[in-house]
């Protein structure tokens, strides 16, 4: 059995996600799981602007939750 392991396990991240209308959907500190990933739930069939901050580094991305969109995002890199 194989799995993925993120680099920052059990760490706290500042997560801000807003919908296309600019409404904040998530604006909180989130702790990564033991596998280093953050588990978030977003309503379906929408597009979101995501910003994640950690220890002076930031990543921003646009994500969407339509039928053919991925449910596991592994390409966001803190810079």
PyMOL Python script that loads the backbone (N, CA, C, O; Angstrom):
from pymol import cmd

cmd.read_pdbstr("""\
ATOM      1  N   UNK A   1       0.842  -1.183   0.000  1.00  0.00           N
ATOM      2  CA  UNK A   1       0.000   0.000   0.000  1.00  0.00           C
ATOM      3  C   UNK A   1       0.882   1.240   0.000  1.00  0.00           C
ATOM      4  O   UNK A   1       1.865   1.307   0.738  1.00  0.00           O
ATOM      5  N   UNK A   2       0.535   2.213  -0.821  1.00  0.00           N
ATOM      6  CA  UNK A   2       1.306   3.446  -0.894  1.00  0.00           C
ATOM      7  C   UNK A   2       0.441   4.625  -0.490  1.00  0.00           C
ATOM      8  O   UNK A   2      -0.785   4.522  -0.438  1.00  0.00           O
ATOM      9  N   UNK A   3       1.079   5.729  -0.209  1.00  0.00           N
ATOM     10  CA  UNK A   3       0.355   6.939   0.159  1.00  0.00           C
ATOM     11  C   UNK A   3       1.243   8.146  -0.053  1.00  0.00           C
ATOM     12  O   UNK A   3       2.406   8.022  -0.437  1.00  0.00           O
ATOM     13  N   UNK A   4       0.691   9.292   0.196  1.00  0.00           N
ATOM     14  CA  UNK A   4       1.438  10.536   0.051  1.00  0.00           C
ATOM     15  C   UNK A   4       1.797  11.070   1.423  1.00  0.00           C
ATOM     16  O   UNK A   4       1.047  10.890   2.382  1.00  0.00           O
ATOM     17  N   UNK A   5       2.934  11.719   1.517  1.00  0.00           N
ATOM     18  CA  UNK A   5       3.352  12.346   2.758  1.00  0.00           C
ATOM     19  C   UNK A   5       3.793  13.764   2.452  1.00  0.00           C
ATOM     20  O   UNK A   5       4.775  13.977   1.740  1.00  0.00           O
ATOM     21  N   UNK A   6       3.061  14.741   2.994  1.00  0.00           N
ATOM     22  CA  UNK A   6       3.440  16.132   2.850  1.00  0.00           C
ATOM     23  C   UNK A   6       4.608  16.459   3.763  1.00  0.00           C
ATOM     24  O   UNK A   6       4.906  15.705   4.690  1.00  0.00           O
ATOM     25  N   UNK A   7       5.264  17.570   3.507  1.00  0.00           N
ATOM     26  CA  UNK A   7       6.456  17.939   4.264  1.00  0.00           C
ATOM     27  C   UNK A   7       6.164  18.570   5.619  1.00  0.00           C
ATOM     28  O   UNK A   7       7.002  18.501   6.519  1.00  0.00           O
ATOM     29  N   UNK A   8       4.999  19.182   5.783  1.00  0.00           N
ATOM     30  CA  UNK A   8       4.719  19.950   7.003  1.00  0.00           C
ATOM     31  C   UNK A   8       3.577  19.312   7.790  1.00  0.00           C
ATOM     32  O   UNK A   8       2.450  19.807   7.775  1.00  0.00           O
ATOM     33  N   UNK A   9       3.873  18.227   8.469  1.00  0.00           N
ATOM     34  CA  UNK A   9       2.873  17.512   9.261  1.00  0.00           C
ATOM     35  C   UNK A   9       2.631  18.224  10.590  1.00  0.00           C
ATOM     36  O   UNK A   9       3.562  18.728  11.219  1.00  0.00           O
ATOM     37  N   UNK A  10       1.376  18.254  11.001  1.00  0.00           N
ATOM     38  CA  UNK A  10       0.972  18.800  12.300  1.00  0.00           C
ATOM     39  C   UNK A  10       1.414  20.250  12.514  1.00  0.00           C
ATOM     40  O   UNK A  10       1.808  20.635  13.615  1.00  0.00           O
ATOM     41  N   UNK A  11       1.343  21.038  11.455  1.00  0.00           N
ATOM     42  CA  UNK A  11       1.704  22.458  11.526  1.00  0.00           C
ATOM     43  C   UNK A  11       0.451  23.305  11.314  1.00  0.00           C
ATOM     44  O   UNK A  11      -0.524  22.842  10.722  1.00  0.00           O
ATOM     45  N   UNK A  12       0.480  24.555  11.804  1.00  0.00           N
ATOM     46  CA  UNK A  12      -0.661  25.449  11.661  1.00  0.00           C
ATOM     47  C   UNK A  12      -0.458  26.412  10.494  1.00  0.00           C
ATOM     48  O   UNK A  12       0.604  27.015  10.339  1.00  0.00           O
ATOM     49  N   UNK A  13      -1.501  26.539   9.680  1.00  0.00           N
ATOM     50  CA  UNK A  13      -1.500  27.389   8.498  1.00  0.00           C
ATOM     51  C   UNK A  13      -2.654  28.380   8.593  1.00  0.00           C
ATOM     52  O   UNK A  13      -3.721  28.054   9.114  1.00  0.00           O
ATOM     53  N   UNK A  14      -2.437  29.579   8.091  1.00  0.00           N
ATOM     54  CA  UNK A  14      -3.504  30.558   7.966  1.00  0.00           C
ATOM     55  C   UNK A  14      -4.144  30.330   6.598  1.00  0.00           C
ATOM     56  O   UNK A  14      -3.471  30.438   5.573  1.00  0.00           O
ATOM     57  N   UNK A  15      -5.440  30.016   6.576  1.00  0.00           N
ATOM     58  CA  UNK A  15      -6.137  29.695   5.333  1.00  0.00           C
ATOM     59  C   UNK A  15      -7.260  30.706   5.115  1.00  0.00           C
ATOM     60  O   UNK A  15      -8.109  30.918   5.980  1.00  0.00           O
ATOM     61  N   UNK A  16      -7.239  31.324   3.927  1.00  0.00           N
ATOM     62  CA  UNK A  16      -8.303  32.249   3.542  1.00  0.00           C
ATOM     63  C   UNK A  16      -8.818  31.817   2.171  1.00  0.00           C
ATOM     64  O   UNK A  16      -8.051  31.747   1.211  1.00  0.00           O
ATOM     65  N   UNK A  17     -10.102  31.531   2.082  1.00  0.00           N
ATOM     66  CA  UNK A  17     -10.721  31.124   0.825  1.00  0.00           C
ATOM     67  C   UNK A  17     -11.965  31.964   0.608  1.00  0.00           C
ATOM     68  O   UNK A  17     -12.810  32.091   1.494  1.00  0.00           O
ATOM     69  N   UNK A  18     -12.065  32.540  -0.597  1.00  0.00           N
ATOM     70  CA  UNK A  18     -13.266  33.300  -0.922  1.00  0.00           C
ATOM     71  C   UNK A  18     -13.871  32.785  -2.220  1.00  0.00           C
ATOM     72  O   UNK A  18     -13.174  32.254  -3.085  1.00  0.00           O
ATOM     73  N   UNK A  19     -15.190  32.957  -2.335  1.00  0.00           N
ATOM     74  CA  UNK A  19     -15.889  32.538  -3.551  1.00  0.00           C
ATOM     75  C   UNK A  19     -15.765  33.610  -4.629  1.00  0.00           C
ATOM     76  O   UNK A  19     -15.123  34.639  -4.414  1.00  0.00           O
ATOM     77  N   UNK A  20     -16.373  33.373  -5.778  1.00  0.00           N
ATOM     78  CA  UNK A  20     -16.274  34.302  -6.904  1.00  0.00           C
ATOM     79  C   UNK A  20     -16.858  35.679  -6.612  1.00  0.00           C
ATOM     80  O   UNK A  20     -16.498  36.658  -7.266  1.00  0.00           O
ATOM     81  N   UNK A  21     -17.750  35.760  -5.641  1.00  0.00           N
ATOM     82  CA  UNK A  21     -18.378  37.025  -5.279  1.00  0.00           C
ATOM     83  C   UNK A  21     -17.578  37.786  -4.229  1.00  0.00           C
ATOM     84  O   UNK A  21     -17.962  38.885  -3.830  1.00  0.00           O
ATOM     85  N   UNK A  22     -16.464  37.203  -3.779  1.00  0.00           N
ATOM     86  CA  UNK A  22     -15.635  37.849  -2.771  1.00  0.00           C
ATOM     87  C   UNK A  22     -16.040  37.548  -1.348  1.00  0.00           C
ATOM     88  O   UNK A  22     -15.514  38.160  -0.418  1.00  0.00           O
ATOM     89  N   UNK A  23     -16.968  36.614  -1.149  1.00  0.00           N
ATOM     90  CA  UNK A  23     -17.394  36.225   0.190  1.00  0.00           C
ATOM     91  C   UNK A  23     -16.404  35.239   0.800  1.00  0.00           C
ATOM     92  O   UNK A  23     -16.039  34.249   0.166  1.00  0.00           O
ATOM     93  N   UNK A  24     -15.970  35.508   2.032  1.00  0.00           N
ATOM     94  CA  UNK A  24     -15.064  34.590   2.722  1.00  0.00           C
ATOM     95  C   UNK A  24     -15.800  33.295   3.045  1.00  0.00           C
ATOM     96  O   UNK A  24     -16.850  33.308   3.687  1.00  0.00           O
ATOM     97  N   UNK A  25     -15.238  32.181   2.592  1.00  0.00           N
ATOM     98  CA  UNK A  25     -15.797  30.865   2.876  1.00  0.00           C
ATOM     99  C   UNK A  25     -15.051  30.248   4.062  1.00  0.00           C
ATOM    100  O   UNK A  25     -15.656  29.622   4.933  1.00  0.00           O
ATOM    101  N   UNK A  26     -13.734  30.436   4.081  1.00  0.00           N
ATOM    102  CA  UNK A  26     -12.894  29.996   5.195  1.00  0.00           C
ATOM    103  C   UNK A  26     -11.905  31.114   5.488  1.00  0.00           C
ATOM    104  O   UNK A  26     -11.286  31.658   4.574  1.00  0.00           O
ATOM    105  N   UNK A  27     -11.757  31.456   6.767  1.00  0.00           N
ATOM    106  CA  UNK A  27     -10.791  32.445   7.222  1.00  0.00           C
ATOM    107  C   UNK A  27     -10.368  32.045   8.621  1.00  0.00           C
ATOM    108  O   UNK A  27     -10.855  32.586   9.614  1.00  0.00           O
ATOM    109  N   UNK A  28      -9.447  31.083   8.683  1.00  0.00           N
ATOM    110  CA  UNK A  28      -9.092  30.525   9.990  1.00  0.00           C
ATOM    111  C   UNK A  28      -7.720  29.870   9.952  1.00  0.00           C
ATOM    112  O   UNK A  28      -7.129  29.680   8.889  1.00  0.00           O
ATOM    113  N   UNK A  29      -7.233  29.534  11.127  1.00  0.00           N
ATOM    114  CA  UNK A  29      -6.006  28.764  11.257  1.00  0.00           C
ATOM    115  C   UNK A  29      -6.382  27.288  11.195  1.00  0.00           C
ATOM    116  O   UNK A  29      -7.287  26.832  11.893  1.00  0.00           O
ATOM    117  N   UNK A  30      -5.668  26.549  10.343  1.00  0.00           N
ATOM    118  CA  UNK A  30      -5.950  25.132  10.138  1.00  0.00           C
ATOM    119  C   UNK A  30      -4.677  24.351  10.396  1.00  0.00           C
ATOM    120  O   UNK A  30      -3.604  24.738   9.935  1.00  0.00           O
ATOM    121  N   UNK A  31      -4.788  23.258  11.126  1.00  0.00           N
ATOM    122  CA  UNK A  31      -3.637  22.407  11.405  1.00  0.00           C
ATOM    123  C   UNK A  31      -3.581  21.270  10.394  1.00  0.00           C
ATOM    124  O   UNK A  31      -4.581  20.599  10.141  1.00  0.00           O
ATOM    125  N   UNK A  32      -2.399  21.062   9.820  1.00  0.00           N
ATOM    126  CA  UNK A  32      -2.241  19.963   8.872  1.00  0.00           C
ATOM    127  C   UNK A  32      -2.314  18.623   9.610  1.00  0.00           C
ATOM    128  O   UNK A  32      -2.033  18.534  10.805  1.00  0.00           O
ATOM    129  N   UNK A  33      -2.691  17.606   8.876  1.00  0.00           N
ATOM    130  CA  UNK A  33      -2.828  16.265   9.432  1.00  0.00           C
ATOM    131  C   UNK A  33      -1.447  15.618   9.579  1.00  0.00           C
ATOM    132  O   UNK A  33      -0.444  16.190   9.155  1.00  0.00           O
ATOM    133  N   UNK A  34      -1.400  14.450  10.166  1.00  0.00           N
ATOM    134  CA  UNK A  34      -0.142  13.723  10.350  1.00  0.00           C
ATOM    135  C   UNK A  34       0.531  13.410   9.017  1.00  0.00           C
ATOM    136  O   UNK A  34       1.746  13.218   8.966  1.00  0.00           O
ATOM    137  N   UNK A  35      -0.249  13.359   7.939  1.00  0.00           N
ATOM    138  CA  UNK A  35       0.331  13.090   6.617  1.00  0.00           C
ATOM    139  C   UNK A  35       0.803  14.374   5.920  1.00  0.00           C
ATOM    140  O   UNK A  35       1.270  14.323   4.783  1.00  0.00           O
ATOM    141  N   UNK A  36       0.681  15.522   6.598  1.00  0.00           N
ATOM    142  CA  UNK A  36       1.164  16.780   6.061  1.00  0.00           C
ATOM    143  C   UNK A  36       0.183  17.524   5.171  1.00  0.00           C
ATOM    144  O   UNK A  36       0.516  18.582   4.636  1.00  0.00           O
ATOM    145  N   UNK A  37      -1.013  16.991   5.005  1.00  0.00           N
ATOM    146  CA  UNK A  37      -2.008  17.628   4.149  1.00  0.00           C
ATOM    147  C   UNK A  37      -3.064  18.347   4.985  1.00  0.00           C
ATOM    148  O   UNK A  37      -3.267  18.033   6.158  1.00  0.00           O
ATOM    149  N   UNK A  38      -3.724  19.307   4.367  1.00  0.00           N
ATOM    150  CA  UNK A  38      -4.830  20.028   4.992  1.00  0.00           C
ATOM    151  C   UNK A  38      -6.119  19.490   4.389  1.00  0.00           C
ATOM    152  O   UNK A  38      -6.243  19.399   3.168  1.00  0.00           O
ATOM    153  N   UNK A  39      -7.064  19.137   5.223  1.00  0.00           N
ATOM    154  CA  UNK A  39      -8.342  18.600   4.761  1.00  0.00           C
ATOM    155  C   UNK A  39      -9.383  19.706   4.838  1.00  0.00           C
ATOM    156  O   UNK A  39      -9.727  20.168   5.926  1.00  0.00           O
ATOM    157  N   UNK A  40      -9.887  20.130   3.674  1.00  0.00           N
ATOM    158  CA  UNK A  40     -10.883  21.198   3.606  1.00  0.00           C
ATOM    159  C   UNK A  40     -12.096  20.724   2.821  1.00  0.00           C
ATOM    160  O   UNK A  40     -11.968  19.914   1.903  1.00  0.00           O
ATOM    161  N   UNK A  41     -13.261  21.223   3.176  1.00  0.00           N
ATOM    162  CA  UNK A  41     -14.475  20.945   2.421  1.00  0.00           C
ATOM    163  C   UNK A  41     -14.982  22.254   1.854  1.00  0.00           C
ATOM    164  O   UNK A  41     -15.118  23.247   2.570  1.00  0.00           O
ATOM    165  N   UNK A  42     -15.263  22.246   0.546  1.00  0.00           N
ATOM    166  CA  UNK A  42     -15.818  23.419  -0.122  1.00  0.00           C
ATOM    167  C   UNK A  42     -17.075  23.019  -0.869  1.00  0.00           C
ATOM    168  O   UNK A  42     -17.140  21.917  -1.413  1.00  0.00           O
ATOM    169  N   UNK A  43     -18.082  23.891  -0.908  1.00  0.00           N
ATOM    170  CA  UNK A  43     -19.306  23.590  -1.646  1.00  0.00           C
ATOM    171  C   UNK A  43     -19.023  23.311  -3.134  1.00  0.00           C
ATOM    172  O   UNK A  43     -18.116  23.893  -3.729  1.00  0.00           O
ATOM    173  N   UNK A  44     -19.807  22.425  -3.702  1.00  0.00           N
ATOM    174  CA  UNK A  44     -19.639  22.005  -5.092  1.00  0.00           C
ATOM    175  C   UNK A  44     -20.029  23.088  -6.105  1.00  0.00           C
ATOM    176  O   UNK A  44     -20.750  24.040  -5.805  1.00  0.00           O
ATOM    177  N   UNK A  45     -19.519  22.891  -7.299  1.00  0.00           N
ATOM    178  CA  UNK A  45     -19.874  23.691  -8.476  1.00  0.00           C
ATOM    179  C   UNK A  45     -19.591  25.182  -8.324  1.00  0.00           C
ATOM    180  O   UNK A  45     -20.390  26.031  -8.721  1.00  0.00           O
ATOM    181  N   UNK A  46     -18.439  25.473  -7.744  1.00  0.00           N
ATOM    182  CA  UNK A  46     -18.033  26.865  -7.583  1.00  0.00           C
ATOM    183  C   UNK A  46     -16.522  26.996  -7.813  1.00  0.00           C
ATOM    184  O   UNK A  46     -15.787  26.009  -7.810  1.00  0.00           O
ATOM    185  N   UNK A  47     -16.083  28.239  -8.012  1.00  0.00           N
ATOM    186  CA  UNK A  47     -14.668  28.547  -8.146  1.00  0.00           C
ATOM    187  C   UNK A  47     -14.252  29.402  -6.955  1.00  0.00           C
ATOM    188  O   UNK A  47     -15.004  30.268  -6.509  1.00  0.00           O
ATOM    189  N   UNK A  48     -13.050  29.151  -6.444  1.00  0.00           N
ATOM    190  CA  UNK A  48     -12.584  29.821  -5.227  1.00  0.00           C
ATOM    191  C   UNK A  48     -11.177  30.372  -5.410  1.00  0.00           C
ATOM    192  O   UNK A  48     -10.369  29.809  -6.147  1.00  0.00           O
ATOM    193  N   UNK A  49     -10.896  31.474  -4.734  1.00  0.00           N
ATOM    194  CA  UNK A  49      -9.542  32.002  -4.610  1.00  0.00           C
ATOM    195  C   UNK A  49      -9.028  31.571  -3.241  1.00  0.00           C
ATOM    196  O   UNK A  49      -9.666  31.819  -2.218  1.00  0.00           O
ATOM    197  N   UNK A  50      -7.879  30.930  -3.240  1.00  0.00           N
ATOM    198  CA  UNK A  50      -7.317  30.351  -2.021  1.00  0.00           C
ATOM    199  C   UNK A  50      -5.985  31.022  -1.715  1.00  0.00           C
ATOM    200  O   UNK A  50      -5.159  31.219  -2.607  1.00  0.00           O
ATOM    201  N   UNK A  51      -5.784  31.371  -0.442  1.00  0.00           N
ATOM    202  CA  UNK A  51      -4.505  31.904   0.017  1.00  0.00           C
ATOM    203  C   UNK A  51      -4.127  31.174   1.301  1.00  0.00           C
ATOM    204  O   UNK A  51      -4.909  31.117   2.250  1.00  0.00           O
ATOM    205  N   UNK A  52      -2.929  30.621   1.317  1.00  0.00           N
ATOM    206  CA  UNK A  52      -2.435  29.904   2.489  1.00  0.00           C
ATOM    207  C   UNK A  52      -1.103  30.520   2.885  1.00  0.00           C
ATOM    208  O   UNK A  52      -0.215  30.690   2.049  1.00  0.00           O
ATOM    209  N   UNK A  53      -0.966  30.857   4.178  1.00  0.00           N
ATOM    210  CA  UNK A  53       0.262  31.432   4.728  1.00  0.00           C
ATOM    211  C   UNK A  53       0.833  30.495   5.782  1.00  0.00           C
ATOM    212  O   UNK A  53       0.104  29.879   6.560  1.00  0.00           O
ATOM    213  N   UNK A  54       2.165  30.406   5.784  1.00  0.00           N
ATOM    214  CA  UNK A  54       2.852  29.611   6.806  1.00  0.00           C
ATOM    215  C   UNK A  54       4.258  30.154   6.984  1.00  0.00           C
ATOM    216  O   UNK A  54       5.037  30.183   6.031  1.00  0.00           O
ATOM    217  N   UNK A  55       4.583  30.575   8.164  1.00  0.00           N
ATOM    218  CA  UNK A  55       5.939  30.978   8.524  1.00  0.00           C
ATOM    219  C   UNK A  55       6.556  31.958   7.514  1.00  0.00           C
ATOM    220  O   UNK A  55       7.703  31.793   7.097  1.00  0.00           O
ATOM    221  N   UNK A  56       5.780  32.978   7.130  1.00  0.00           N
ATOM    222  CA  UNK A  56       6.281  34.000   6.222  1.00  0.00           C
ATOM    223  C   UNK A  56       6.239  33.626   4.747  1.00  0.00           C
ATOM    224  O   UNK A  56       6.665  34.410   3.900  1.00  0.00           O
ATOM    225  N   UNK A  57       5.738  32.455   4.434  1.00  0.00           N
ATOM    226  CA  UNK A  57       5.618  32.016   3.036  1.00  0.00           C
ATOM    227  C   UNK A  57       4.149  31.924   2.675  1.00  0.00           C
ATOM    228  O   UNK A  57       3.303  31.650   3.526  1.00  0.00           O
ATOM    229  N   UNK A  58       3.852  32.156   1.395  1.00  0.00           N
ATOM    230  CA  UNK A  58       2.463  32.210   0.938  1.00  0.00           C
ATOM    231  C   UNK A  58       2.302  31.462  -0.368  1.00  0.00           C
ATOM    232  O   UNK A  58       3.229  31.371  -1.173  1.00  0.00           O
ATOM    233  N   UNK A  59       1.109  30.932  -0.563  1.00  0.00           N
ATOM    234  CA  UNK A  59       0.719  30.380  -1.856  1.00  0.00           C
ATOM    235  C   UNK A  59      -0.705  30.844  -2.137  1.00  0.00           C
ATOM    236  O   UNK A  59      -1.555  30.854  -1.247  1.00  0.00           O
ATOM    237  N   UNK A  60      -0.951  31.228  -3.384  1.00  0.00           N
ATOM    238  CA  UNK A  60      -2.296  31.613  -3.807  1.00  0.00           C
ATOM    239  C   UNK A  60      -2.656  30.813  -5.049  1.00  0.00           C
ATOM    240  O   UNK A  60      -1.810  30.574  -5.911  1.00  0.00           O
ATOM    241  N   UNK A  61      -3.903  30.406  -5.134  1.00  0.00           N
ATOM    242  CA  UNK A  61      -4.351  29.622  -6.282  1.00  0.00           C
ATOM    243  C   UNK A  61      -5.852  29.764  -6.451  1.00  0.00           C
ATOM    244  O   UNK A  61      -6.573  30.131  -5.524  1.00  0.00           O
ATOM    245  N   UNK A  62      -6.299  29.464  -7.659  1.00  0.00           N
ATOM    246  CA  UNK A  62      -7.727  29.390  -7.933  1.00  0.00           C
ATOM    247  C   UNK A  62      -8.081  27.903  -8.021  1.00  0.00           C
ATOM    248  O   UNK A  62      -7.456  27.149  -8.767  1.00  0.00           O
ATOM    249  N   UNK A  63      -9.087  27.495  -7.250  1.00  0.00           N
ATOM    250  CA  UNK A  63      -9.550  26.113  -7.259  1.00  0.00           C
ATOM    251  C   UNK A  63     -11.038  26.094  -7.564  1.00  0.00           C
ATOM    252  O   UNK A  63     -11.753  27.056  -7.285  1.00  0.00           O
ATOM    253  N   UNK A  64     -11.493  24.997  -8.137  1.00  0.00           N
ATOM    254  CA  UNK A  64     -12.925  24.860  -8.386  1.00  0.00           C
ATOM    255  C   UNK A  64     -13.388  23.462  -8.009  1.00  0.00           C
ATOM    256  O   UNK A  64     -12.587  22.536  -7.875  1.00  0.00           O
ATOM    257  N   UNK A  65     -14.695  23.331  -7.840  1.00  0.00           N
ATOM    258  CA  UNK A  65     -15.276  22.082  -7.334  1.00  0.00           C
ATOM    259  C   UNK A  65     -16.350  21.537  -8.271  1.00  0.00           C
ATOM    260  O   UNK A  65     -17.390  21.056  -7.821  1.00  0.00           O
ATOM    261  N   UNK A  66     -16.093  21.614  -9.571  1.00  0.00           N
ATOM    262  CA  UNK A  66     -17.032  21.071 -10.544  1.00  0.00           C
ATOM    263  C   UNK A  66     -16.771  19.575 -10.726  1.00  0.00           C
ATOM    264  O   UNK A  66     -15.764  19.056 -10.244  1.00  0.00           O
ATOM    265  N   UNK A  67     -17.662  18.892 -11.411  1.00  0.00           N
ATOM    266  CA  UNK A  67     -17.627  17.433 -11.529  1.00  0.00           C
ATOM    267  C   UNK A  67     -16.269  16.843 -11.907  1.00  0.00           C
ATOM    268  O   UNK A  67     -15.864  15.842 -11.316  1.00  0.00           O
ATOM    269  N   UNK A  68     -15.566  17.415 -12.851  1.00  0.00           N
ATOM    270  CA  UNK A  68     -14.308  16.831 -13.314  1.00  0.00           C
ATOM    271  C   UNK A  68     -13.065  17.439 -12.671  1.00  0.00           C
ATOM    272  O   UNK A  68     -11.950  17.160 -13.112  1.00  0.00           O
ATOM    273  N   UNK A  69     -13.234  18.256 -11.648  1.00  0.00           N
ATOM    274  CA  UNK A  69     -12.095  18.859 -10.958  1.00  0.00           C
ATOM    275  C   UNK A  69     -11.471  17.873  -9.975  1.00  0.00           C
ATOM    276  O   UNK A  69     -12.170  17.036  -9.403  1.00  0.00           O
ATOM    277  N   UNK A  70     -10.143  17.972  -9.778  1.00  0.00           N
ATOM    278  CA  UNK A  70      -9.496  17.073  -8.823  1.00  0.00           C
ATOM    279  C   UNK A  70      -9.935  17.368  -7.391  1.00  0.00           C
ATOM    280  O   UNK A  70     -10.260  18.505  -7.049  1.00  0.00           O
ATOM    281  N   UNK A  71      -9.940  16.339  -6.571  1.00  0.00           N
ATOM    282  CA  UNK A  71     -10.312  16.520  -5.159  1.00  0.00           C
ATOM    283  C   UNK A  71      -9.081  16.514  -4.247  1.00  0.00           C
ATOM    284  O   UNK A  71      -9.190  16.806  -3.056  1.00  0.00           O
ATOM    285  N   UNK A  72      -7.934  16.189  -4.793  1.00  0.00           N
ATOM    286  CA  UNK A  72      -6.685  16.208  -4.039  1.00  0.00           C
ATOM    287  C   UNK A  72      -5.711  17.112  -4.792  1.00  0.00           C
ATOM    288  O   UNK A  72      -5.272  16.780  -5.894  1.00  0.00           O
ATOM    289  N   UNK A  73      -5.379  18.243  -4.199  1.00  0.00           N
ATOM    290  CA  UNK A  73      -4.498  19.223  -4.834  1.00  0.00           C
ATOM    291  C   UNK A  73      -3.112  19.090  -4.210  1.00  0.00           C
ATOM    292  O   UNK A  73      -2.949  19.276  -3.005  1.00  0.00           O
ATOM    293  N   UNK A  74      -2.129  18.772  -5.022  1.00  0.00           N
ATOM    294  CA  UNK A  74      -0.766  18.592  -4.512  1.00  0.00           C
ATOM    295  C   UNK A  74       0.229  19.542  -5.176  1.00  0.00           C
ATOM    296  O   UNK A  74       1.440  19.369  -5.035  1.00  0.00           O
ATOM    297  N   UNK A  75      -0.268  20.534  -5.891  1.00  0.00           N
ATOM    298  CA  UNK A  75       0.609  21.415  -6.660  1.00  0.00           C
ATOM    299  C   UNK A  75       0.838  22.786  -6.009  1.00  0.00           C
ATOM    300  O   UNK A  75       1.630  23.580  -6.515  1.00  0.00           O
ATOM    301  N   UNK A  76       0.167  23.066  -4.916  1.00  0.00           N
ATOM    302  CA  UNK A  76       0.340  24.372  -4.269  1.00  0.00           C
ATOM    303  C   UNK A  76       1.616  24.361  -3.442  1.00  0.00           C
ATOM    304  O   UNK A  76       1.775  23.547  -2.533  1.00  0.00           O
ATOM    305  N   UNK A  77       2.529  25.282  -3.772  1.00  0.00           N
ATOM    306  CA  UNK A  77       3.825  25.317  -3.108  1.00  0.00           C
ATOM    307  C   UNK A  77       4.034  26.663  -2.421  1.00  0.00           C
ATOM    308  O   UNK A  77       3.901  27.710  -3.055  1.00  0.00           O
ATOM    309  N   UNK A  78       4.357  26.643  -1.136  1.00  0.00           N
ATOM    310  CA  UNK A  78       4.632  27.869  -0.383  1.00  0.00           C
ATOM    311  C   UNK A  78       5.931  28.479  -0.880  1.00  0.00           C
ATOM    312  O   UNK A  78       6.937  27.790  -1.044  1.00  0.00           O
ATOM    313  N   UNK A  79       5.891  29.795  -1.118  1.00  0.00           N
ATOM    314  CA  UNK A  79       7.089  30.499  -1.591  1.00  0.00           C
ATOM    315  C   UNK A  79       7.371  31.670  -0.686  1.00  0.00           C
ATOM    316  O   UNK A  79       8.339  32.400  -0.904  1.00  0.00           O
TER     317      UNK A  79
END
""", "prot")
cmd.dss("prot")
cmd.show_as("cartoon", "prot")
cmd.util.cbc("prot")
cmd.orient("prot")
